[in-house]
C-alpha cells in the first residue's frame, strides 16, 4: 500500500501524454517581493543549480545574480501594461528544455500560485508528462504590509484576509467589488488588491458602497526594495492619493481597519507639519 501523501508520491505522466525520456527537471520558484534575503533556502538552491532560468520582469537583479555563472537567463516580461513573451511560447520552451536535459527554473515574483499563473503552467507541464516542483515565495500582499510594520490579521480588527486581483483576464468579468465590500465589512476582513492601480478610481467608488469612507488604506509600491514607496489614506481618498504621490505599478492596495494605527500616526505627523 502506498502510504505517502499525494504531494510526496512519484509523479505519473498524464494519460495520453507522448512518451519522452525525461531527464531534465522543471521547478517553479517564487522569488518573493524582491529582497533576496526573503528567499527560502529551497528557492536559493534551485536557482543556483539551474541551467536555464526563465525570469519574470518583477524579479530583482540581486536574485537573478544567484544563478550559476554558466546558466542561461531569459527574461520573459510579465509586468502589467508592458510587452511580454507569449505564455504559450514560455510553456513550450520549458517542455523542450526539460526534454533536452536542462535544469529549468521558472522564476516568478512573489509566489507562483498567487496571481502568478503558476497553476496554468503546471497544468501544461503535467499534460506533457513533465515532472514539476513548486517552491513557494512570500507574496507581495503580505510583504507590503509587513514592510510598513502592520499585520494583515489582528484579533481586535481583522478576522481574515482576502487576496484579490484588480485586473481580470481579458474577456472575463472582474470582481464584484460592491459585494466584496459588504462581505469585508460584515466579516471584518482585510482586503489586499493586486494589480489594481489602473482601475483604482472604479474600485474606490465600488468599495465605498459597502465600506465606510474613513476605512484605512495602504498603498505600497516596490515592497521590500530600496526604492519602496508608500502612502496611507482613507478609502475616500484612495485614487487621489495614488495620483498625488505618483504611485504606479507594481503596487499593492491594502484596505482594512487593521491599518488604523498606522493611518492615525500618519495623520498626526501631517497635522504637526501643517
C-alpha positions as CSV (number, residue, x, y, z in Angstrom):
1,X,0.0,0.0,0.0
2,X,1.3,3.5,-0.9
3,X,1.3,5.4,2.4
4,X,2.9,8.6,1.0
5,X,0.8,11.7,1.0
6,X,-0.2,12.9,-2.6
7,X,2.4,15.6,-2.7
8,X,5.2,13.1,-1.9
9,X,4.3,10.4,-4.4
10,X,6.3,10.0,-7.6
11,X,4.7,11.9,-10.5
12,X,3.0,9.9,-13.2
13,X,2.5,11.5,-16.7
14,X,-1.0,12.4,-17.7
15,X,-2.9,9.8,-19.6
16,X,-2.3,10.2,-23.3
17,X,0.9,12.2,-22.9
18,X,3.5,11.4,-25.6
19,X,6.3,9.2,-24.2
20,X,9.7,11.1,-23.9
21,X,12.8,10.2,-21.9
22,X,12.5,12.9,-19.2
23,X,16.0,13.5,-17.9
24,X,15.7,17.2,-17.0
25,X,13.7,18.9,-14.3
26,X,11.4,21.9,-14.0
27,X,10.9,24.0,-10.9
28,X,8.6,26.9,-10.5
29,X,10.2,29.2,-7.9
30,X,8.7,32.1,-6.0
31,X,11.2,34.9,-5.8
32,X,9.3,36.7,-3.2
33,X,8.7,40.5,-3.2
34,X,12.3,41.4,-4.3
35,X,14.6,41.4,-1.3
36,X,16.9,38.4,-1.9
37,X,17.2,37.9,1.9
38,X,13.5,36.9,1.9
39,X,14.1,33.9,-0.5
40,X,13.6,30.5,1.0
41,X,16.7,28.3,1.2
42,X,15.0,25.9,-1.2
43,X,14.4,28.7,-3.7
44,X,18.1,29.8,-3.5
45,X,19.3,26.2,-4.1
46,X,17.0,25.8,-7.1
47,X,18.3,29.0,-8.6
48,X,21.9,28.0,-8.0
49,X,21.6,24.6,-9.7
50,X,19.5,25.8,-12.7
51,X,21.0,25.6,-16.2
52,X,18.1,27.6,-17.7
53,X,16.1,30.3,-15.9
54,X,13.0,31.9,-17.4
55,X,12.6,35.1,-15.3
56,X,9.6,37.4,-14.9
57,X,10.2,41.2,-15.0
58,X,9.4,41.7,-11.3
59,X,12.3,39.5,-10.1
60,X,15.1,41.7,-8.8
61,X,18.6,41.6,-10.3
62,X,20.1,40.6,-7.0
63,X,18.1,37.4,-7.1
64,X,18.9,36.6,-10.7
65,X,22.6,37.1,-9.7
66,X,22.3,33.9,-7.6
67,X,22.3,31.8,-10.7
68,X,25.4,29.8,-11.6
69,X,27.9,31.6,-13.9
70,X,27.2,29.3,-16.9
71,X,23.4,29.3,-16.6
72,X,21.3,30.8,-19.4
73,X,18.9,33.5,-18.3
74,X,15.9,34.5,-20.4
75,X,13.8,37.5,-19.3
76,X,10.2,36.9,-20.3
77,X,8.5,40.1,-19.1
78,X,5.1,39.6,-17.4
79,X,4.8,43.1,-15.9
80,X,1.3,44.6,-16.2
81,X,1.0,47.0,-19.1
82,X,4.3,46.0,-20.6
83,X,5.2,43.8,-23.5
84,X,5.8,40.2,-22.5
85,X,6.8,36.9,-24.1
86,X,3.7,34.9,-25.1
87,X,2.6,32.5,-22.4
88,X,2.3,29.6,-24.9
89,X,5.9,30.1,-26.0
90,X,7.2,30.1,-22.4
91,X,5.4,26.8,-21.8
92,X,6.7,25.2,-25.0
93,X,10.2,26.3,-24.2
94,X,10.1,24.8,-20.7
95,X,8.9,21.5,-22.1
96,X,11.5,21.4,-24.8
97,X,14.3,22.3,-22.4
98,X,13.4,19.7,-19.9
99,X,13.3,17.0,-22.6
100,X,16.8,18.1,-23.6
101,X,18.1,17.6,-20.1
102,X,18.1,21.1,-18.8
103,X,17.5,22.0,-15.1
104,X,14.8,24.6,-15.7
105,X,13.7,27.2,-13.2
106,X,10.7,29.3,-13.9
107,X,11.4,32.3,-11.6
108,X,8.4,34.4,-10.7
109,X,7.9,37.4,-8.4
110,X,6.0,36.7,-5.2
111,X,4.5,33.2,-5.1
112,X,3.9,31.2,-8.2
113,X,0.4,30.2,-7.1
114,X,-0.8,33.7,-6.0
115,X,-1.7,35.6,-9.2
116,X,1.5,34.2,-10.9
117,X,-0.2,31.9,-13.5
118,X,1.7,29.1,-11.9
119,X,-1.4,26.9,-12.0
120,X,-1.7,27.3,-15.7
121,X,2.0,26.4,-16.3
122,X,1.8,23.4,-14.0
123,X,-1.2,22.1,-16.0
124,X,0.6,22.4,-19.3
125,X,3.8,20.8,-18.0
126,X,1.9,17.8,-16.4
127,X,-0.1,17.3,-19.6
128,X,3.2,17.0,-21.5
129,X,4.4,14.4,-19.0
130,X,6.9,16.8,-17.3
131,X,7.6,16.4,-13.6
132,X,7.3,19.8,-11.9
133,X,8.0,21.1,-8.4
134,X,6.7,24.4,-7.0
135,X,8.7,26.4,-4.4
136,X,6.7,28.9,-2.6
137,X,7.7,32.6,-2.1
138,X,6.5,35.4,0.1
139,X,3.6,37.0,-1.8
140,X,3.7,40.8,-2.3
141,X,0.5,41.4,-0.4
142,X,2.0,40.0,2.8
143,X,5.4,41.7,2.3
144,X,3.8,45.1,1.6
145,X,2.1,45.5,5.0
146,X,4.9,43.8,6.8
147,X,7.3,46.3,5.4
148,X,5.2,49.0,7.0
149,X,5.1,47.2,10.3
150,X,1.4,46.3,10.1
151,X,-0.3,42.8,10.2
152,X,-2.9,41.5,7.9
153,X,-5.0,39.9,10.7
154,X,-5.5,41.0,14.3
155,X,-7.9,39.7,16.9
156,X,-9.3,43.1,17.5
157,X,-9.5,44.4,14.0
158,X,-9.5,41.7,11.3
159,X,-10.6,38.1,11.4
160,X,-9.3,37.2,8.0
161,X,-7.8,38.4,4.7
162,X,-8.9,38.4,1.1
163,X,-6.3,38.4,-1.7
164,X,-7.9,39.6,-5.0
165,X,-6.8,40.8,-8.4
166,X,-7.9,44.2,-9.8
167,X,-7.0,43.0,-13.3
168,X,-9.3,40.4,-14.7
169,X,-8.5,38.1,-17.6
170,X,-9.4,39.7,-20.9
171,X,-13.0,38.7,-21.9
172,X,-14.0,37.8,-18.3
173,X,-15.9,39.6,-15.6
174,X,-13.9,41.3,-12.9
175,X,-14.6,41.0,-9.2
176,X,-17.9,42.2,-7.8
177,X,-16.4,44.9,-5.7
178,X,-19.7,46.0,-4.2
179,X,-20.5,42.6,-2.8
180,X,-16.9,42.2,-1.7
181,X,-17.1,45.4,0.2
182,X,-20.2,44.3,2.1
183,X,-18.6,41.0,2.9
184,X,-15.4,42.5,4.2
185,X,-17.3,45.0,6.3
186,X,-19.6,42.4,7.9
187,X,-16.9,39.7,8.4
188,X,-14.1,42.2,9.4
189,X,-11.7,41.2,6.7
190,X,-8.6,42.9,5.3
191,X,-8.7,43.3,1.6
192,X,-5.4,43.0,-0.4
193,X,-5.7,44.1,-4.0
194,X,-3.1,43.1,-6.6
195,X,-2.8,44.9,-10.0
196,X,-5.4,47.4,-9.0
197,X,-3.7,50.7,-9.8
198,X,-5.2,51.2,-13.3
199,X,-8.7,50.6,-12.0
200,X,-8.3,52.4,-8.7
201,X,-11.0,55.1,-9.3
202,X,-13.7,52.5,-10.1
203,X,-12.5,50.2,-7.3
204,X,-12.7,53.1,-4.8
205,X,-16.2,54.0,-5.9
206,X,-17.5,50.4,-5.7
207,X,-15.9,49.7,-2.3
208,X,-17.5,52.9,-0.8
209,X,-20.9,51.3,-1.4
210,X,-20.1,48.8,1.4
211,X,-17.2,50.2,3.5
212,X,-17.0,53.4,5.5
213,X,-15.3,56.3,3.7
214,X,-12.8,56.5,6.6
215,X,-11.6,52.9,6.2
216,X,-7.8,53.0,6.3
217,X,-5.8,52.2,3.1
218,X,-2.1,51.5,2.5
219,X,-0.6,51.9,-1.0
220,X,2.8,50.2,-1.3
221,X,5.0,50.2,-4.4
222,X,8.2,48.1,-4.8
223,X,7.7,46.5,-1.3
224,X,11.0,45.4,0.4
225,X,13.2,47.0,-2.2
226,X,15.4,50.1,-1.8
227,X,13.0,52.1,-4.0
228,X,10.0,51.2,-1.9
229,X,7.4,53.9,-1.6
230,X,4.1,54.0,0.3
231,X,1.2,56.2,1.2
232,X,-1.6,56.0,3.8
233,X,-5.0,57.4,3.4
234,X,-8.7,56.9,3.9
235,X,-10.7,54.9,1.3
236,X,-12.5,58.0,0.1
237,X,-9.0,59.4,-0.9
238,X,-7.6,56.2,-2.5
239,X,-7.5,57.4,-6.1
240,X,-6.5,61.0,-5.4
241,X,-3.6,59.8,-3.2
242,X,-2.3,57.5,-5.9
243,X,-2.2,60.4,-8.3
244,X,-0.8,62.9,-5.9
245,X,2.0,60.6,-4.7
246,X,2.7,59.3,-8.2
247,X,2.4,55.7,-7.2
248,X,2.1,53.2,-10.0
249,X,2.6,49.6,-10.8
250,X,3.8,47.4,-9.3
251,X,1.9,48.3,-6.2
252,X,-0.4,46.7,-3.7
253,X,-3.5,48.3,-2.3
254,X,-4.5,47.1,1.2
255,X,-7.8,48.1,2.7
256,X,-8.9,47.5,6.3
257,X,-9.2,48.5,9.9
258,X,-6.1,46.6,10.8
259,X,-4.2,49.7,9.4
260,X,-5.9,52.1,11.7
261,X,-2.9,52.5,13.9
262,X,-0.6,53.3,11.0
263,X,-3.1,55.8,9.5
264,X,-3.5,57.6,12.8
265,X,0.2,58.0,13.2
266,X,0.5,59.4,9.6
267,X,-2.4,61.8,10.1
268,X,-0.8,63.0,13.4
269,X,2.5,63.6,11.6
270,X,0.8,65.5,8.8
271,X,-1.1,67.8,11.3
272,X,2.2,68.7,13.0
273,X,3.8,69.6,9.7
274,X,0.8,71.7,8.8
